């Protein structure tokens, strides 16, 4: 296991942008993923690449292994390990964000420091992060903008705090 904290990376709403007005398209490039158009943010890719020096990135997305099929070629991201959500279904696992928690716990365990960047946290995610024994940071994005410089700076600051032995709690 790496000494770096995990950086759990969602794709939709972090890298693949949506929900913006058609006349206010954010900077990025269009890519076809399994026949679906996605506007990929080059800004997010740049920030994520910079964070790989401080974090061990892991795809935490419904794209699962498809993130490694498409994003290394399109943006130079990965290949990275990815979480599988096959076993993370059933009662109580259907709300946005919550359906990922079982797979995150299985991959990270209770104590490994982790930061999770996603656009769809719910109350269950915040409750989970606050109760988790290991240092945990949730970083929420706006899906019309994805990951920004402010998000990268927050993640850099948190990694610095971890290294100094003074980790912050989520939110």
MODELLER restraints for C-alpha pairs under 7 A, 6 or more apart:
rsr = mdl.restraints
at = mdl.atoms
rsr.add(forms.Gaussian(group=physical.xy_distance, feature=features.Distance(at['CA:4:A'], at['CA:54:A']), mean=6.27, stdev=0.5))
rsr.add(forms.Gaussian(group=physical.xy_distance, feature=features.Distance(at['CA:4:A'], at['CA:55:A']), mean=5.13, stdev=0.5))
rsr.add(forms.Gaussian(group=physical.xy_distance, feature=features.Distance(at['CA:4:A'], at['CA:56:A']), mean=5.87, stdev=0.5))
rsr.add(forms.Gaussian(group=physical.xy_distance, feature=features.Distance(at['CA:5:A'], at['CA:55:A']), mean=5.23, stdev=0.5))
rsr.add(forms.Gaussian(group=physical.xy_distance, feature=features.Distance(at['CA:5:A'], at['CA:56:A']), mean=6.13, stdev=0.5))
rsr.add(forms.Gaussian(group=physical.xy_distance, feature=features.Distance(at['CA:5:A'], at['CA:112:A']), mean=6.76, stdev=0.5))
rsr.add(forms.Gaussian(group=physical.xy_distance, feature=features.Distance(at['CA:5:A'], at['CA:113:A']), mean=4.86, stdev=0.5))
rsr.add(forms.Gaussian(group=physical.xy_distance, feature=features.Distance(at['CA:5:A'], at['CA:114:A']), mean=5.19, stdev=0.5))
rsr.add(forms.Gaussian(group=physical.xy_distance, feature=features.Distance(at['CA:6:A'], at['CA:55:A']), mean=5.60, stdev=0.5))
rsr.add(forms.Gaussian(group=physical.xy_distance, feature=features.Distance(at['CA:6:A'], at['CA:56:A']), mean=4.80, stdev=0.5))
rsr.add(forms.Gaussian(group=physical.xy_distance, feature=features.Distance(at['CA:6:A'], at['CA:57:A']), mean=5.86, stdev=0.5))
rsr.add(forms.Gaussian(group=physical.xy_distance, feature=features.Distance(at['CA:6:A'], at['CA:58:A']), mean=6.95, stdev=0.5))
rsr.add(forms.Gaussian(group=physical.xy_distance, feature=features.Distance(at['CA:6:A'], at['CA:113:A']), mean=6.38, stdev=0.5))
rsr.add(forms.Gaussian(group=physical.xy_distance, feature=features.Distance(at['CA:6:A'], at['CA:114:A']), mean=4.49, stdev=0.5))
rsr.add(forms.Gaussian(group=physical.xy_distance, feature=features.Distance(at['CA:6:A'], at['CA:115:A']), mean=6.19, stdev=0.5))
rsr.add(forms.Gaussian(group=physical.xy_distance, feature=features.Distance(at['CA:7:A'], at['CA:55:A']), mean=5.74, stdev=0.5))
rsr.add(forms.Gaussian(group=physical.xy_distance, feature=features.Distance(at['CA:7:A'], at['CA:56:A']), mean=5.78, stdev=0.5))
rsr.add(forms.Gaussian(group=physical.xy_distance, feature=features.Distance(at['CA:7:A'], at['CA:57:A']), mean=4.58, stdev=0.5))
rsr.add(forms.Gaussian(group=physical.xy_distance, feature=features.Distance(at['CA:7:A'], at['CA:58:A']), mean=6.04, stdev=0.5))
rsr.add(forms.Gaussian(group=physical.xy_distance, feature=features.Distance(at['CA:7:A'], at['CA:114:A']), mean=5.84, stdev=0.5))
rsr.add(forms.Gaussian(group=physical.xy_distance, feature=features.Distance(at['CA:7:A'], at['CA:115:A']), mean=4.95, stdev=0.5))
rsr.add(forms.Gaussian(group=physical.xy_distance, feature=features.Distance(at['CA:7:A'], at['CA:116:A']), mean=5.77, stdev=0.5))
rsr.add(forms.Gaussian(group=physical.xy_distance, feature=features.Distance(at['CA:8:A'], at['CA:57:A']), mean=6.02, stdev=0.5))
rsr.add(forms.Gaussian(group=physical.xy_distance, feature=features.Distance(at['CA:8:A'], at['CA:58:A']), mean=4.99, stdev=0.5))
rsr.add(forms.Gaussian(group=physical.xy_distance, feature=features.Distance(at['CA:8:A'], at['CA:59:A']), mean=5.85, stdev=0.5))
rsr.add(forms.Gaussian(group=physical.xy_distance, feature=features.Distance(at['CA:8:A'], at['CA:60:A']), mean=5.33, stdev=0.5))
rsr.add(forms.Gaussian(group=physical.xy_distance, feature=features.Distance(at['CA:8:A'], at['CA:115:A']), mean=6.15, stdev=0.5))
rsr.add(forms.Gaussian(group=physical.xy_distance, feature=features.Distance(at['CA:8:A'], at['CA:116:A']), mean=4.50, stdev=0.5))
rsr.add(forms.Gaussian(group=physical.xy_distance, feature=features.Distance(at['CA:8:A'], at['CA:117:A']), mean=6.22, stdev=0.5))
rsr.add(forms.Gaussian(group=physical.xy_distance, feature=features.Distance(at['CA:9:A'], at['CA:57:A']), mean=6.91, stdev=0.5))
rsr.add(forms.Gaussian(group=physical.xy_distance, feature=features.Distance(at['CA:9:A'], at['CA:58:A']), mean=6.08, stdev=0.5))
rsr.add(forms.Gaussian(group=physical.xy_distance, feature=features.Distance(at['CA:9:A'], at['CA:59:A']), mean=4.93, stdev=0.5))
rsr.add(forms.Gaussian(group=physical.xy_distance, feature=features.Distance(at['CA:9:A'], at['CA:60:A']), mean=5.08, stdev=0.5))
rsr.add(forms.Gaussian(group=physical.xy_distance, feature=features.Distance(at['CA:9:A'], at['CA:61:A']), mean=6.98, stdev=0.5))
rsr.add(forms.Gaussian(group=physical.xy_distance, feature=features.Distance(at['CA:9:A'], at['CA:116:A']), mean=6.22, stdev=0.5))
rsr.add(forms.Gaussian(group=physical.xy_distance, feature=features.Distance(at['CA:9:A'], at['CA:117:A']), mean=5.40, stdev=0.5))
rsr.add(forms.Gaussian(group=physical.xy_distance, feature=features.Distance(at['CA:9:A'], at['CA:118:A']), mean=6.75, stdev=0.5))
rsr.add(forms.Gaussian(group=physical.xy_distance, feature=features.Distance(at['CA:10:A'], at['CA:59:A']), mean=6.24, stdev=0.5))
rsr.add(forms.Gaussian(group=physical.xy_distance, feature=features.Distance(at['CA:10:A'], at['CA:60:A']), mean=4.94, stdev=0.5))
rsr.add(forms.Gaussian(group=physical.xy_distance, feature=features.Distance(at['CA:10:A'], at['CA:61:A']), mean=4.63, stdev=0.5))
rsr.add(forms.Gaussian(group=physical.xy_distance, feature=features.Distance(at['CA:10:A'], at['CA:117:A']), mean=6.24, stdev=0.5))
rsr.add(forms.Gaussian(group=physical.xy_distance, feature=features.Distance(at['CA:10:A'], at['CA:118:A']), mean=5.16, stdev=0.5))
rsr.add(forms.Gaussian(group=physical.xy_distance, feature=features.Distance(at['CA:11:A'], at['CA:61:A']), mean=5.86, stdev=0.5))
rsr.add(forms.Gaussian(group=physical.xy_distance, feature=features.Distance(at['CA:13:A'], at['CA:118:A']), mean=6.89, stdev=0.5))
rsr.add(forms.Gaussian(group=physical.xy_distance, feature=features.Distance(at['CA:13:A'], at['CA:119:A']), mean=5.29, stdev=0.5))
rsr.add(forms.Gaussian(group=physical.xy_distance, feature=features.Distance(at['CA:13:A'], at['CA:141:A']), mean=6.76, stdev=0.5))
rsr.add(forms.Gaussian(group=physical.xy_distance, feature=features.Distance(at['CA:13:A'], at['CA:142:A']), mean=6.56, stdev=0.5))
rsr.add(forms.Gaussian(group=physical.xy_distance, feature=features.Distance(at['CA:13:A'], at['CA:143:A']), mean=3.72, stdev=0.5))
rsr.add(forms.Gaussian(group=physical.xy_distance, feature=features.Distance(at['CA:13:A'], at['CA:144:A']), mean=6.93, stdev=0.5))
rsr.add(forms.Gaussian(group=physical.xy_distance, feature=features.Distance(at['CA:13:A'], at['CA:146:A']), mean=5.33, stdev=0.5))
rsr.add(forms.Gaussian(group=physical.xy_distance, feature=features.Distance(at['CA:14:A'], at['CA:118:A']), mean=6.16, stdev=0.5))
rsr.add(forms.Gaussian(group=physical.xy_distance, feature=features.Distance(at['CA:14:A'], at['CA:119:A']), mean=6.47, stdev=0.5))
rsr.add(forms.Gaussian(group=physical.xy_distance, feature=features.Distance(at['CA:14:A'], at['CA:141:A']), mean=6.23, stdev=0.5))
rsr.add(forms.Gaussian(group=physical.xy_distance, feature=features.Distance(at['CA:14:A'], at['CA:143:A']), mean=6.26, stdev=0.5))
rsr.add(forms.Gaussian(group=physical.xy_distance, feature=features.Distance(at['CA:14:A'], at['CA:146:A']), mean=4.02, stdev=0.5))
rsr.add(forms.Gaussian(group=physical.xy_distance, feature=features.Distance(at['CA:14:A'], at['CA:147:A']), mean=5.16, stdev=0.5))
rsr.add(forms.Gaussian(group=physical.xy_distance, feature=features.Distance(at['CA:15:A'], at['CA:40:A']), mean=5.61, stdev=0.5))
rsr.add(forms.Gaussian(group=physical.xy_distance, feature=features.Distance(at['CA:15:A'], at['CA:41:A']), mean=5.34, stdev=0.5))
rsr.add(forms.Gaussian(group=physical.xy_distance, feature=features.Distance(at['CA:15:A'], at['CA:44:A']), mean=5.65, stdev=0.5))
rsr.add(forms.Gaussian(group=physical.xy_distance, feature=features.Distance(at['CA:15:A'], at['CA:146:A']), mean=5.71, stdev=0.5))
rsr.add(forms.Gaussian(group=physical.xy_distance, feature=features.Distance(at['CA:15:A'], at['CA:147:A']), mean=6.70, stdev=0.5))
rsr.add(forms.Gaussian(group=physical.xy_distance, feature=features.Distance(at['CA:16:A'], at['CA:38:A']), mean=5.80, stdev=0.5))
rsr.add(forms.Gaussian(group=physical.xy_distance, feature=features.Distance(at['CA:16:A'], at['CA:39:A']), mean=5.38, stdev=0.5))
rsr.add(forms.Gaussian(group=physical.xy_distance, feature=features.Distance(at['CA:16:A'], at['CA:40:A']), mean=4.58, stdev=0.5))
rsr.add(forms.Gaussian(group=physical.xy_distance, feature=features.Distance(at['CA:16:A'], at['CA:41:A']), mean=6.29, stdev=0.5))
rsr.add(forms.Gaussian(group=physical.xy_distance, feature=features.Distance(at['CA:17:A'], at['CA:39:A']), mean=5.47, stdev=0.5))
rsr.add(forms.Gaussian(group=physical.xy_distance, feature=features.Distance(at['CA:17:A'], at['CA:40:A']), mean=6.30, stdev=0.5))
rsr.add(forms.Gaussian(group=physical.xy_distance, feature=features.Distance(at['CA:17:A'], at['CA:41:A']), mean=6.80, stdev=0.5))
rsr.add(forms.Gaussian(group=physical.xy_distance, feature=features.Distance(at['CA:17:A'], at['CA:143:A']), mean=5.40, stdev=0.5))
rsr.add(forms.Gaussian(group=physical.xy_distance, feature=features.Distance(at['CA:17:A'], at['CA:144:A']), mean=5.39, stdev=0.5))
rsr.add(forms.Gaussian(group=physical.xy_distance, feature=features.Distance(at['CA:17:A'], at['CA:145:A']), mean=6.37, stdev=0.5))
rsr.add(forms.Gaussian(group=physical.xy_distance, feature=features.Distance(at['CA:17:A'], at['CA:146:A']), mean=6.01, stdev=0.5))
rsr.add(forms.Gaussian(group=physical.xy_distance, feature=features.Distance(at['CA:18:A'], at['CA:143:A']), mean=5.65, stdev=0.5))
rsr.add(forms.Gaussian(group=physical.xy_distance, feature=features.Distance(at['CA:18:A'], at['CA:144:A']), mean=5.22, stdev=0.5))
rsr.add(forms.Gaussian(group=physical.xy_distance, feature=features.Distance(at['CA:19:A'], at['CA:143:A']), mean=6.66, stdev=0.5))
rsr.add(forms.Gaussian(group=physical.xy_distance, feature=features.Distance(at['CA:19:A'], at['CA:144:A']), mean=5.42, stdev=0.5))
rsr.add(forms.Gaussian(group=physical.xy_distance, feature=features.Distance(at['CA:20:A'], at['CA:144:A']), mean=5.01, stdev=0.5))
rsr.add(forms.Gaussian(group=physical.xy_distance, feature=features.Distance(at['CA:26:A'], at['CA:145:A']), mean=6.75, stdev=0.5))
rsr.add(forms.Gaussian(group=physical.xy_distance, feature=features.Distance(at['CA:27:A'], at['CA:41:A']), mean=6.46, stdev=0.5))
rsr.add(forms.Gaussian(group=physical.xy_distance, feature=features.Distance(at['CA:28:A'], at['CA:39:A']), mean=6.00, stdev=0.5))
rsr.add(forms.Gaussian(group=physical.xy_distance, feature=features.Distance(at['CA:28:A'], at['CA:40:A']), mean=5.26, stdev=0.5))
rsr.add(forms.Gaussian(group=physical.xy_distance, feature=features.Distance(at['CA:28:A'], at['CA:41:A']), mean=4.41, stdev=0.5))
rsr.add(forms.Gaussian(group=physical.xy_distance, feature=features.Distance(at['CA:28:A'], at['CA:42:A']), mean=5.46, stdev=0.5))
rsr.add(forms.Gaussian(group=physical.xy_distance, feature=features.Distance(at['CA:29:A'], at['CA:39:A']), mean=5.48, stdev=0.5))
rsr.add(forms.Gaussian(group=physical.xy_distance, feature=features.Distance(at['CA:29:A'], at['CA:40:A']), mean=5.33, stdev=0.5))
rsr.add(forms.Gaussian(group=physical.xy_distance, feature=features.Distance(at['CA:29:A'], at['CA:41:A']), mean=6.76, stdev=0.5))
rsr.add(forms.Gaussian(group=physical.xy_distance, feature=features.Distance(at['CA:30:A'], at['CA:37:A']), mean=6.46, stdev=0.5))
rsr.add(forms.Gaussian(group=physical.xy_distance, feature=features.Distance(at['CA:30:A'], at['CA:38:A']), mean=5.55, stdev=0.5))
rsr.add(forms.Gaussian(group=physical.xy_distance, feature=features.Distance(at['CA:30:A'], at['CA:39:A']), mean=4.49, stdev=0.5))
rsr.add(forms.Gaussian(group=physical.xy_distance, feature=features.Distance(at['CA:30:A'], at['CA:40:A']), mean=6.09, stdev=0.5))
rsr.add(forms.Gaussian(group=physical.xy_distance, feature=features.Distance(at['CA:31:A'], at['CA:37:A']), mean=5.69, stdev=0.5))
rsr.add(forms.Gaussian(group=physical.xy_distance, feature=features.Distance(at['CA:31:A'], at['CA:38:A']), mean=5.32, stdev=0.5))
rsr.add(forms.Gaussian(group=physical.xy_distance, feature=features.Distance(at['CA:31:A'], at['CA:39:A']), mean=6.44, stdev=0.5))
rsr.add(forms.Gaussian(group=physical.xy_distance, feature=features.Distance(at['CA:31:A'], at['CA:40:A']), mean=6.96, stdev=0.5))
rsr.add(forms.Gaussian(group=physical.xy_distance, feature=features.Distance(at['CA:32:A'], at['CA:38:A']), mean=6.16, stdev=0.5))
rsr.add(forms.Gaussian(group=physical.xy_distance, feature=features.Distance(at['CA:33:A'], at['CA:70:A']), mean=6.98, stdev=0.5))
rsr.add(forms.Gaussian(group=physical.xy_distance, feature=features.Distance(at['CA:42:A'], at['CA:75:A']), mean=6.95, stdev=0.5))
rsr.add(forms.Gaussian(group=physical.xy_distance, feature=features.Distance(at['CA:43:A'], at['CA:148:A']), mean=6.90, stdev=0.5))
rsr.add(forms.Gaussian(group=physical.xy_distance, feature=features.Distance(at['CA:44:A'], at['CA:146:A']), mean=6.68, stdev=0.5))
rsr.add(forms.Gaussian(group=physical.xy_distance, feature=features.Distance(at['CA:44:A'], at['CA:147:A']), mean=4.86, stdev=0.5))
rsr.add(forms.Gaussian(group=physical.xy_distance, feature=features.Distance(at['CA:44:A'], at['CA:148:A']), mean=6.40, stdev=0.5))
rsr.add(forms.Gaussian(group=physical.xy_distance, feature=features.Distance(at['CA:45:A'], at['CA:75:A']), mean=6.25, stdev=0.5))
rsr.add(forms.Gaussian(group=physical.xy_distance, feature=features.Distance(at['CA:45:A'], at['CA:77:A']), mean=6.64, stdev=0.5))
rsr.add(forms.Gaussian(group=physical.xy_distance, feature=features.Distance(at['CA:47:A'], at['CA:152:A']), mean=5.92, stdev=0.5))
rsr.add(forms.Gaussian(group=physical.xy_distance, feature=features.Distance(at['CA:49:A'], at['CA:77:A']), mean=6.94, stdev=0.5))
rsr.add(forms.Gaussian(group=physical.xy_distance, feature=features.Distance(at['CA:54:A'], at['CA:159:A']), mean=6.72, stdev=0.5))
rsr.add(forms.Gaussian(group=physical.xy_distance, feature=features.Distance(at['CA:57:A'], at['CA:80:A']), mean=6.44, stdev=0.5))
rsr.add(forms.Gaussian(group=physical.xy_distance, feature=features.Distance(at['CA:58:A'], at['CA:80:A']), mean=5.62, stdev=0.5))
rsr.add(forms.Gaussian(group=physical.xy_distance, feature=features.Distance(at['CA:58:A'], at['CA:81:A']), mean=5.06, stdev=0.5))
rsr.add(forms.Gaussian(group=physical.xy_distance, feature=features.Distance(at['CA:58:A'], at['CA:82:A']), mean=5.34, stdev=0.5))
rsr.add(forms.Gaussian(group=physical.xy_distance, feature=features.Distance(at['CA:59:A'], at['CA:80:A']), mean=6.54, stdev=0.5))
rsr.add(forms.Gaussian(group=physical.xy_distance, feature=features.Distance(at['CA:59:A'], at['CA:81:A']), mean=6.24, stdev=0.5))
rsr.add(forms.Gaussian(group=physical.xy_distance, feature=features.Distance(at['CA:59:A'], at['CA:82:A']), mean=4.38, stdev=0.5))
rsr.add(forms.Gaussian(group=physical.xy_distance, feature=features.Distance(at['CA:59:A'], at['CA:83:A']), mean=6.25, stdev=0.5))
rsr.add(forms.Gaussian(group=physical.xy_distance, feature=features.Distance(at['CA:60:A'], at['CA:82:A']), mean=6.19, stdev=0.5))
rsr.add(forms.Gaussian(group=physical.xy_distance, feature=features.Distance(at['CA:60:A'], at['CA:83:A']), mean=5.57, stdev=0.5))
rsr.add(forms.Gaussian(group=physical.xy_distance, feature=features.Distance(at['CA:64:A'], at['CA:82:A']), mean=5.72, stdev=0.5))
rsr.add(forms.Gaussian(group=physical.xy_distance, feature=features.Distance(at['CA:64:A'], at['CA:83:A']), mean=6.13, stdev=0.5))
rsr.add(forms.Gaussian(group=physical.xy_distance, feature=features.Distance(at['CA:64:A'], at['CA:84:A']), mean=5.98, stdev=0.5))
rsr.add(forms.Gaussian(group=physical.xy_distance, feature=features.Distance(at['CA:65:A'], at['CA:82:A']), mean=6.29, stdev=0.5))
rsr.add(forms.Gaussian(group=physical.xy_distance, feature=features.Distance(at['CA:68:A'], at['CA:78:A']), mean=6.21, stdev=0.5))
rsr.add(forms.Gaussian(group=physical.xy_distance, feature=features.Distance(at['CA:68:A'], at['CA:79:A']), mean=4.99, stdev=0.5))
rsr.add(forms.Gaussian(group=physical.xy_distance, feature=features.Distance(at['CA:68:A'], at['CA:80:A']), mean=6.81, stdev=0.5))
rsr.add(forms.Gaussian(group=physical.xy_distance, feature=features.Distance(at['CA:71:A'], at['CA:77:A']), mean=5.56, stdev=0.5))
rsr.add(forms.Gaussian(group=physical.xy_distance, feature=features.Distance(at['CA:71:A'], at['CA:78:A']), mean=6.94, stdev=0.5))
rsr.add(forms.Gaussian(group=physical.xy_distance, feature=features.Distance(at['CA:72:A'], at['CA:78:A']), mean=5.19, stdev=0.5))
rsr.add(forms.Gaussian(group=physical.xy_distance, feature=features.Distance(at['CA:72:A'], at['CA:79:A']), mean=6.12, stdev=0.5))
rsr.add(forms.Gaussian(group=physical.xy_distance, feature=features.Distance(at['CA:83:A'], at['CA:103:A']), mean=6.28, stdev=0.5))
rsr.add(forms.Gaussian(group=physical.xy_distance, feature=features.Distance(at['CA:84:A'], at['CA:103:A']), mean=6.60, stdev=0.5))
rsr.add(forms.Gaussian(group=physical.xy_distance, feature=features.Distance(at['CA:85:A'], at['CA:100:A']), mean=6.74, stdev=0.5))
rsr.add(forms.Gaussian(group=physical.xy_distance, feature=features.Distance(at['CA:85:A'], at['CA:103:A']), mean=6.00, stdev=0.5))
rsr.add(forms.Gaussian(group=physical.xy_distance, feature=features.Distance(at['CA:88:A'], at['CA:99:A']), mean=6.05, stdev=0.5))
rsr.add(forms.Gaussian(group=physical.xy_distance, feature=features.Distance(at['CA:88:A'], at['CA:100:A']), mean=6.75, stdev=0.5))
rsr.add(forms.Gaussian(group=physical.xy_distance, feature=features.Distance(at['CA:88:A'], at['CA:102:A']), mean=5.59, stdev=0.5))
rsr.add(forms.Gaussian(group=physical.xy_distance, feature=features.Distance(at['CA:88:A'], at['CA:103:A']), mean=6.27, stdev=0.5))
rsr.add(forms.Gaussian(group=physical.xy_distance, feature=features.Distance(at['CA:89:A'], at['CA:99:A']), mean=6.63, stdev=0.5))
rsr.add(forms.Gaussian(group=physical.xy_distance, feature=features.Distance(at['CA:93:A'], at['CA:99:A']), mean=4.36, stdev=0.5))
rsr.add(forms.Gaussian(group=physical.xy_distance, feature=features.Distance(at['CA:96:A'], at['CA:120:A']), mean=5.73, stdev=0.5))
rsr.add(forms.Gaussian(group=physical.xy_distance, feature=features.Distance(at['CA:96:A'], at['CA:121:A']), mean=6.52, stdev=0.5))
rsr.add(forms.Gaussian(group=physical.xy_distance, feature=features.Distance(at['CA:96:A'], at['CA:122:A']), mean=6.46, stdev=0.5))
rsr.add(forms.Gaussian(group=physical.xy_distance, feature=features.Distance(at['CA:97:A'], at['CA:120:A']), mean=5.52, stdev=0.5))
rsr.add(forms.Gaussian(group=physical.xy_distance, feature=features.Distance(at['CA:97:A'], at['CA:121:A']), mean=4.96, stdev=0.5))
rsr.add(forms.Gaussian(group=physical.xy_distance, feature=features.Distance(at['CA:97:A'], at['CA:122:A']), mean=6.09, stdev=0.5))
rsr.add(forms.Gaussian(group=physical.xy_distance, feature=features.Distance(at['CA:97:A'], at['CA:125:A']), mean=6.42, stdev=0.5))
rsr.add(forms.Gaussian(group=physical.xy_distance, feature=features.Distance(at['CA:98:A'], at['CA:124:A']), mean=6.06, stdev=0.5))
rsr.add(forms.Gaussian(group=physical.xy_distance, feature=features.Distance(at['CA:98:A'], at['CA:125:A']), mean=6.02, stdev=0.5))
rsr.add(forms.Gaussian(group=physical.xy_distance, feature=features.Distance(at['CA:110:A'], at['CA:132:A']), mean=6.34, stdev=0.5))
rsr.add(forms.Gaussian(group=physical.xy_distance, feature=features.Distance(at['CA:110:A'], at['CA:133:A']), mean=5.94, stdev=0.5))
rsr.add(forms.Gaussian(group=physical.xy_distance, feature=features.Distance(at['CA:110:A'], at['CA:134:A']), mean=5.91, stdev=0.5))
rsr.add(forms.Gaussian(group=physical.xy_distance, feature=features.Distance(at['CA:111:A'], at['CA:133:A']), mean=5.59, stdev=0.5))
rsr.add(forms.Gaussian(group=physical.xy_distance, feature=features.Distance(at['CA:111:A'], at['CA:134:A']), mean=3.84, stdev=0.5))
rsr.add(forms.Gaussian(group=physical.xy_distance, feature=features.Distance(at['CA:112:A'], at['CA:134:A']), mean=5.49, stdev=0.5))
rsr.add(forms.Gaussian(group=physical.xy_distance, feature=features.Distance(at['CA:113:A'], at['CA:134:A']), mean=5.32, stdev=0.5))
rsr.add(forms.Gaussian(group=physical.xy_distance, feature=features.Distance(at['CA:113:A'], at['CA:135:A']), mean=4.67, stdev=0.5))
rsr.add(forms.Gaussian(group=physical.xy_distance, feature=features.Distance(at['CA:113:A'], at['CA:136:A']), mean=5.86, stdev=0.5))
rsr.add(forms.Gaussian(group=physical.xy_distance, feature=features.Distance(at['CA:114:A'], at['CA:135:A']), mean=6.45, stdev=0.5))
rsr.add(forms.Gaussian(group=physical.xy_distance, feature=features.Distance(at['CA:114:A'], at['CA:136:A']), mean=5.08, stdev=0.5))
rsr.add(forms.Gaussian(group=physical.xy_distance, feature=features.Distance(at['CA:114:A'], at['CA:137:A']), mean=6.49, stdev=0.5))
rsr.add(forms.Gaussian(group=physical.xy_distance, feature=features.Distance(at['CA:115:A'], at['CA:136:A']), mean=5.63, stdev=0.5))
rsr.add(forms.Gaussian(group=physical.xy_distance, feature=features.Distance(at['CA:115:A'], at['CA:137:A']), mean=4.50, stdev=0.5))
rsr.add(forms.Gaussian(group=physical.xy_distance, feature=features.Distance(at['CA:115:A'], at['CA:138:A']), mean=5.85, stdev=0.5))
rsr.add(forms.Gaussian(group=physical.xy_distance, feature=features.Distance(at['CA:116:A'], at['CA:137:A']), mean=6.27, stdev=0.5))
rsr.add(forms.Gaussian(group=physical.xy_distance, feature=features.Distance(at['CA:116:A'], at['CA:138:A']), mean=5.04, stdev=0.5))
rsr.add(forms.Gaussian(group=physical.xy_distance, feature=features.Distance(at['CA:116:A'], at['CA:139:A']), mean=6.04, stdev=0.5))
rsr.add(forms.Gaussian(group=physical.xy_distance, feature=features.Distance(at['CA:117:A'], at['CA:138:A']), mean=6.12, stdev=0.5))
rsr.add(forms.Gaussian(group=physical.xy_distance, feature=features.Distance(at['CA:117:A'], at['CA:139:A']), mean=4.66, stdev=0.5))
rsr.add(forms.Gaussian(group=physical.xy_distance, feature=features.Distance(at['CA:117:A'], at['CA:140:A']), mean=5.85, stdev=0.5))
rsr.add(forms.Gaussian(group=physical.xy_distance, feature=features.Distance(at['CA:118:A'], at['CA:139:A']), mean=6.52, stdev=0.5))
rsr.add(forms.Gaussian(group=physical.xy_distance, feature=features.Distance(at['CA:118:A'], at['CA:140:A']), mean=5.29, stdev=0.5))
rsr.add(forms.Gaussian(group=physical.xy_distance, feature=features.Distance(at['CA:118:A'], at['CA:141:A']), mean=6.00, stdev=0.5))
rsr.add(forms.Gaussian(group=physical.xy_distance, feature=features.Distance(at['CA:119:A'], at['CA:140:A']), mean=5.17, stdev=0.5))
rsr.add(forms.Gaussian(group=physical.xy_distance, feature=features.Distance(at['CA:119:A'], at['CA:141:A']), mean=4.65, stdev=0.5))
rsr.add(forms.Gaussian(group=physical.xy_distance, feature=features.Distance(at['CA:119:A'], at['CA:142:A']), mean=5.95, stdev=0.5))
rsr.add(forms.Gaussian(group=physical.xy_distance, feature=features.Distance(at['CA:119:A'], at['CA:143:A']), mean=6.03, stdev=0.5))
rsr.add(forms.Gaussian(group=physical.xy_distance, feature=features.Distance(at['CA:129:A'], at['CA:136:A']), mean=5.82, stdev=0.5))
rsr.add(forms.Gaussian(group=physical.xy_distance, feature=features.Distance(at['CA:129:A'], at['CA:170:A']), mean=6.48, stdev=0.5))
rsr.add(forms.Gaussian(group=physical.xy_distance, feature=features.Distance(at['CA:130:A'], at['CA:170:A']), mean=6.38, stdev=0.5))
rsr.add(forms.Gaussian(group=physical.xy_distance, feature=features.Distance(at['CA:135:A'], at['CA:167:A']), mean=6.40, stdev=0.5))
rsr.add(forms.Gaussian(group=physical.xy_distance, feature=features.Distance(at['CA:135:A'], at['CA:169:A']), mean=6.39, stdev=0.5))
rsr.add(forms.Gaussian(group=physical.xy_distance, feature=features.Distance(at['CA:136:A'], at['CA:169:A']), mean=6.24, stdev=0.5))
rsr.add(forms.Gaussian(group=physical.xy_distance, feature=features.Distance(at['CA:136:A'], at['CA:170:A']), mean=5.73, stdev=0.5))
rsr.add(forms.Gaussian(group=physical.xy_distance, feature=features.Distance(at['CA:137:A'], at['CA:169:A']), mean=6.47, stdev=0.5))
rsr.add(forms.Gaussian(group=physical.xy_distance, feature=features.Distance(at['CA:137:A'], at['CA:170:A']), mean=4.40, stdev=0.5))
rsr.add(forms.Gaussian(group=physical.xy_distance, feature=features.Distance(at['CA:137:A'], at['CA:171:A']), mean=6.81, stdev=0.5))
rsr.add(forms.Gaussian(group=physical.xy_distance, feature=features.Distance(at['CA:138:A'], at['CA:170:A']), mean=5.84, stdev=0.5))
rsr.add(forms.Gaussian(group=physical.xy_distance, feature=features.Distance(at['CA:138:A'], at['CA:171:A']), mean=6.58, stdev=0.5))
rsr.add(forms.Gaussian(group=physical.xy_distance, feature=features.Distance(at['CA:139:A'], at['CA:151:A']), mean=6.93, stdev=0.5))
rsr.add(forms.Gaussian(group=physical.xy_distance, feature=features.Distance(at['CA:141:A'], at['CA:147:A']), mean=6.09, stdev=0.5))
rsr.add(forms.Gaussian(group=physical.xy_distance, feature=features.Distance(at['CA:158:A'], at['CA:167:A']), mean=6.70, stdev=0.5))
rsr.add(forms.Gaussian(group=physical.xy_distance, feature=features.Distance(at['CA:158:A'], at['CA:168:A']), mean=6.81, stdev=0.5))
rsr.add(forms.Gaussian(group=physical.xy_distance, feature=features.Distance(at['CA:161:A'], at['CA:167:A']), mean=4.99, stdev=0.5))
